[in-house]
Every structure is written in C-alpha cells, then in structure tokens.
C-alpha cells in the first residue's frame, strides 16, 4: 500500500510509531505552551486616534451649528425652551471636545476611564434635563418623532448610567492593580 497525501495519509501515524514522545505528543506540548491569543481589548493607537479626531470634529461642528448665526433658532424642530438646556448641552460638547483633544495626545487606560466617566456624568445630566424641558416640537406627519426622541432619551439615560458604573469600576480596578504593582501604569 502506497502512503501519500490524501484521505489515507498515514505519515503522522508513522511518526508516532517511530518516536511516540517526539511525534504527536511534542506537537500537543508545543500547542499547550503557546500563550493564549490576546483578548479583544483596546483598539490599536492609530485606530483610537482616528476615533478621537472624529469626535473632536463632530463636537466642534455641533458647537458651531448650535451657537453660530443663525444657530439653534433656525432649526424648525427646536422650541424657545431650548435656551433652558443650551448651556448644559454646550458644556457637554465642550467637555467632549476637550477630553478627545487630550486623548489625541495621551490616552492611558486610567485617563480614558476618567474622561469617559466625566463625559458620561455630564451626558446623563443633559439627557435628564432634555427629558424635563423637552425643547422639541414635531407637527403633522412628523409627530411620531416626539415619541422616538423620548425613547432615545430613555436609552441615553440608561446608557450613561451604565457607562458611569463601568468606568467607575474600571478606575477602581486600575487603582487596585497600580497599588499592587507599586507604580502608575502608563497604558502604552
């Protein structure tokens, strides 16, 4: 019987017969000795920086649209009650812009968690205030948007609350790890 490649290739078996400890078993040991694949964690720095840059551009554009001329007054779905929430919305956009500018230069995990905790806290305040004031007016065939915006505000409030818990936990874990190692992690 000829031994060749295909469904009846017995070459690995011949290695076991000749030297059972250096054949198949050594392959298993080599596989077991390999470190596990890196867990899906933070994206690589260039990808993170692109995201930070996009966030800076979006926050700056929103600040310009809301506060420039003619500004929010020219948006047909916003009411005069918008002035009651505009300061908090501007704060949220400005902090988001500043935090992402910092991340562009330096983004260790502890700073990222701290910045995300800050922006989530302000975002929660904005979402709650928007719910209270509800400076939106949708008429006619667009009346359904009022319900959609309320649903999105609920999702935003829940998301900010969850983010606050996650970032606070992350900061706590990073602090414990840093204390155990006896130094501050740079994250790079």
Secondary structure, 3 states (H helix, E strand, C coil): CCCCCCCCCCHHHHHHHHCCCCCHHHHHHHHHHCCCCCCCCCCCHHHHHHHHHHHHHHHHHHHHHHHCCCHHHHCCCECHHHHHCHHHHHHHHHHHHHHHHHHHHCCCHHHHHHHHHHHHHHHHHHHHHHHHHCCECCCHHHCHHHHHHHHHHHHHHHHHHHHHHHHHHHHHHHHHHHHHHCCCCCCC
